[in-house]
């Protein structure tokens, strides 16, 4: 079994179990979300993606 955390918090190294962390850039997430929102407002269709996040 694995435990996965998000945001790569500095406190994660104190966890007694091995902890895999995922680092995500909030500026990148915000830029993507803004682009998606603007495309929706402009009625622009984006190609569908397969897999996670589709």
C-alpha positions as CSV (number, residue, x, y, z in Angstrom):
1,X,0.0,0.0,0.0
2,X,1.2,3.5,-0.8
3,X,0.2,6.8,0.6
4,X,0.4,9.8,-1.8
5,X,0.3,13.4,-0.7
6,X,-0.2,16.5,-2.8
7,X,1.6,19.9,-2.7
8,X,4.9,18.4,-1.4
9,X,4.5,19.9,2.1
10,X,7.7,20.2,4.1
11,X,6.1,18.3,7.0
12,X,5.7,15.2,4.8
13,X,9.3,14.0,5.7
14,X,8.2,13.5,9.3
15,X,5.7,10.8,8.3
16,X,6.5,7.4,9.8
17,X,5.5,5.7,6.6
18,X,7.1,6.3,3.2
19,X,5.1,9.1,1.5
20,X,5.2,9.8,-2.2
21,X,4.3,13.4,-2.9
22,X,3.2,15.2,-6.0
23,X,4.3,18.7,-6.6
24,X,2.1,20.9,-8.7
25,X,2.6,24.5,-9.7
26,X,-0.4,26.5,-8.6
27,X,0.4,29.1,-11.2
28,X,0.2,26.5,-13.9
29,X,-3.1,25.1,-12.6
30,X,-4.5,28.7,-12.4
31,X,-3.4,29.4,-16.0
32,X,-5.0,26.2,-17.3
33,X,-8.2,26.8,-15.4
34,X,-8.4,30.4,-16.7
35,X,-7.9,29.3,-20.3
36,X,-10.6,26.6,-20.0
37,X,-13.0,29.1,-18.5
38,X,-12.3,31.6,-21.3
39,X,-12.7,28.9,-23.9
40,X,-16.1,28.0,-22.4
41,X,-17.2,31.6,-22.4
42,X,-16.2,32.0,-26.1
43,X,-17.8,28.6,-26.9
44,X,-14.5,27.2,-28.2
45,X,-14.4,23.4,-28.3
46,X,-11.3,21.7,-27.0
47,X,-10.4,18.1,-28.1
48,X,-11.3,15.5,-25.5
49,X,-8.5,13.8,-23.6
50,X,-8.4,10.1,-22.7
51,X,-7.4,9.1,-19.2
52,X,-7.3,11.0,-15.9
53,X,-8.5,14.6,-16.2
54,X,-10.6,14.0,-19.2
